[in-house]
Amino acid sequence: MEKIIMEHGSGGRATGELIRTIFEDAFSNPVLSQMEDAAVIPGGAQIAMTTDSFVVTPLEFPGGDIGRLCVCGTVNDLLMRGATPKYMTCGFILEEGAEVALLKRLVQSMAQTAREAGVMVVAGDTKVIEGNGGIYINTTGVGIVPTDVDIKAANAKVGDKILVSGTMGDHHATILSSRMNIQNKIVSDNAPLNEMVLQLLEQGIKVHVLRDVTRGGLGTVLKELAQSSHCEFEVEQDLIPVSATVKDFCGLLGLDPLYMGNEGKLVAIVDPEDEAKALEIIRLARYGKDAVTIGTVTAEHPTGNVLLKTHIGGRRSIDILQGEGLPRIC
Amino acid sequence: MEIKEIIEYLQNYQGPVIRLMEVCGSHTAAISKFGIRDLLSDRIELISGPGCPVCVTPSAYVDRLIELAKEPNTCVATFGDLLRVPGSSKSLSESKADGANAQMVYSPMDILKLAKDNPMTNYVFAAVGFETTAPLYALLIEEAMKQNLSNIRILTALKSMPNVIAYLLRNEAQIDGFLAPGHVCAITGADYFGKLAEEFHIPFAVSGFGDEELVVAIYGLVRMIEQKETGVKNFYPSVVESGGNAVALDKLNTYFEPCTVAWRGMGEIEGSGFCLRKEYAQFDAGSIGLKEDKKKNHACRCGEILMGKAKPTDCPLFARVCNPSNPQGACMVSYEGSCFTAFQTKA
């Protein structure tokens, strides 16, 4: 790894390597080394903290824009630790030539999403660099975690049920469609997931793990959770929800929805006793109407394994995303 | 027969060991994705053949692409997979960080617009593929001529199926039947493999790419072997007609002619590829004679794996030094490569 290449931004293996060898080494501390979506740090109460950068093109896309996206991404990372999102900061890096009217639209969208998600933008920064009209946003989010909440990637237990909150691949398919100039009806699912997460906690569901399904897709997320929990998961392909339009789009380009990212969907691993109630809560919450159970934590496994039962009845293991997730060539 | 009964038959098969080769990279990827091996008796083996276009491309081709990408005012355009295939020392993607100008596109036709918008840049398309993709490159050249674009060339590594299959059979590949590539047959017609079937007394089953289509074709092939039938059976009639696609074949033959090309791990095979006809030589970016095939890592067994003589797991590098983020051979790069698919589905 001598130079940064595009694959380092894929969310898959190369990204993991970059984080481990450059950032984790340098900043190593017990909190960061857990490699969770947000850090939970001791204090008066427990505080959850996360940071993220947003570099998406196009800046506006069907169903959302970089302003809405940066709030959703930040808030969802906090929620995945059982935190109530409270505050966020944002740093804008603007390239010379960016349209002010566009910036205004993006910031208004960001403010509106922040209100929806109940976070206050409490600090910010703006830098301008040479370039060609691009806009990038870095955020930091802070949330409060009740002291009795312990939700983390390592907590899956044998027998637990694996739930997803809705259809897979929508955001990824939206961005790809825009970039490839393909007209279709796919819209991004970028959304803050406060309601479903906070309802699960308020109603006493035994939630062991939460993870939002972003870059790398469901396949990557499940494998990472299985590795952290040292468990084997078994999931059924036919139960994984994918909208008809995304399915067609993937078929056309040879993409696998299992490795396509979302920005408003989560995986919840819950105690089997609470499965039905958890599903009902997520389905009643905003952005959760298509929630389903896709599988079970079946056994302990030293290195973590995810078995996928395919439509035709075969079984295979699935791994984290390799490479950039590109279309097939013939 | 219901699909359930077919699967039961394949699961319970207890006859002599049957080795079937799929010669299409898309079949390799689909078999792995659908978990089809898990549905077969241990006595039916599926072996991946030399049908992943980037896997069979020799290192000299990648080196030449890198050379072109470093020329001033030149941009190499390619499908994504090829960016990461190792040449003799580096891949195009790694060379990008050293200043090589390479761009991923989704279709060869994308470079028409690029070439028109940037007349000072010379575009070279990395034209890899089989009979399926070659007509697309013919269309590209045709359009470039129509639009008077003089800044488009292609570097070809175009392969055809029959002679490489004959090469495998002459070199003692232990194969009892072939899953014939549905996409190739859609262009060439199902009869394309008839002569081979006759010469080597071996059955071919033309298969589609869906889960049930593959299972049905495998079953058909197993039954042909059990009944000692040879010949070609078409299990993909919705797409493959016996005569093929006349328009595509005409384009292919107008711009390209059969030639001898080099395959990774196998060397040069006579008449196993397509090159631009000499009337269109001005569109060629130096494709002739790219036969050197230097391994990035001496222990790499890509060549034997492509010939069905070794499995990915037989290679000492597999999942150790060689993995998708640090591929030592082309089979670990492509989504259709047998090492890549084996890596992705290993427990």
Contacts between the chains, C-beta under 8 A, distances in Angstrom:
chain1	res1	chain2	res2	distance
A	2	B	94	7.9
A	2	B	97	6.7
A	3	B	94	7.9
A	3	B	97	3.2
A	3	B	98	7.7
A	4	B	97	7.2
A	5	B	93	5.8
A	5	B	94	7.2
A	5	B	96	6.7
A	5	B	97	5.9
A	6	B	93	7.9
A	7	B	84	7.9
A	7	B	93	7.4
A	7	B	325	7.7
A	13	B	323	7.9
A	13	B	324	6.7
A	13	B	325	4.6
A	14	B	325	5.4
A	17	B	325	6.5
A	180	B	106	6.1
A	253	B	106	7.8
A	254	B	26	8.0
A	254	B	335	7.8
A	256	B	33	7.1
A	305	B	347	5.1
A	307	B	347	7.9
A	308	B	35	7.1
A	309	B	35	7.6
A	310	B	33	7.5
A	310	B	34	4.9
A	310	B	35	4.3
A	310	B	211	6.8
A	311	B	34	7.2
A	311	B	211	5.9
A	312	B	3	7.7
A	312	B	7	7.5
A	312	B	34	5.6
A	312	B	35	7.4
A	312	B	36	7.2
A	312	B	39	6.8
A	312	B	211	4.0
A	312	B	212	6.6
A	312	B	215	6.5
A	313	B	7	6.7
A	313	B	35	7.9
A	313	B	39	6.4
A	314	B	34	5.7
A	314	B	35	2.5
A	314	B	36	5.5
A	314	B	37	7.2
A	314	B	38	4.0
A	314	B	39	4.9
A	314	B	211	8.0
A	315	B	35	5.2
A	315	B	38	4.9
A	316	B	32	6.8
A	316	B	33	7.7
A	316	B	35	4.0
A	316	B	38	6.6
A	316	B	345	4.5
A	317	B	345	5.3
A	317	B	346	6.2
A	317	B	347	4.5
A	318	B	344	7.3
A	318	B	345	7.2
A	319	B	343	7.1
A	319	B	344	4.8
A	319	B	345	7.4
A	319	B	346	7.6
A	322	B	324	3.7
A	322	B	325	6.9
A	322	B	340	7.2
A	322	B	343	7.6
A	322	B	344	6.6
A	323	B	80	7.9
A	323	B	84	6.9
A	323	B	324	6.1
A	323	B	325	8.0
A	323	B	335	7.7
A	324	B	80	6.7
A	326	B	79	7.7
A	326	B	80	3.2
A	326	B	81	6.8
A	326	B	104	7.0
A	326	B	335	7.6
A	327	B	79	7.8
A	327	B	80	6.8
A	327	B	106	6.0
A	328	B	26	6.9
A	328	B	29	7.5
A	328	B	81	7.8
A	328	B	335	6.1
A	328	B	336	6.9
A	329	B	53	6.5
A	329	B	54	6.9
A	329	B	79	3.9
A	329	B	80	7.3
A	329	B	81	5.3
A	329	B	82	7.4
A	329	B	128	7.3
A	329	B	129	7.1
A	329	B	133	7.5
A	329	B	334	7.7
A	329	B	336	7.8
A	330	B	25	7.5
A	330	B	26	7.1
A	330	B	53	6.1
A	330	B	129	5.2
A	330	B	130	6.7
A	330	B	132	5.2
A	330	B	133	4.9
A	330	B	183	6.8
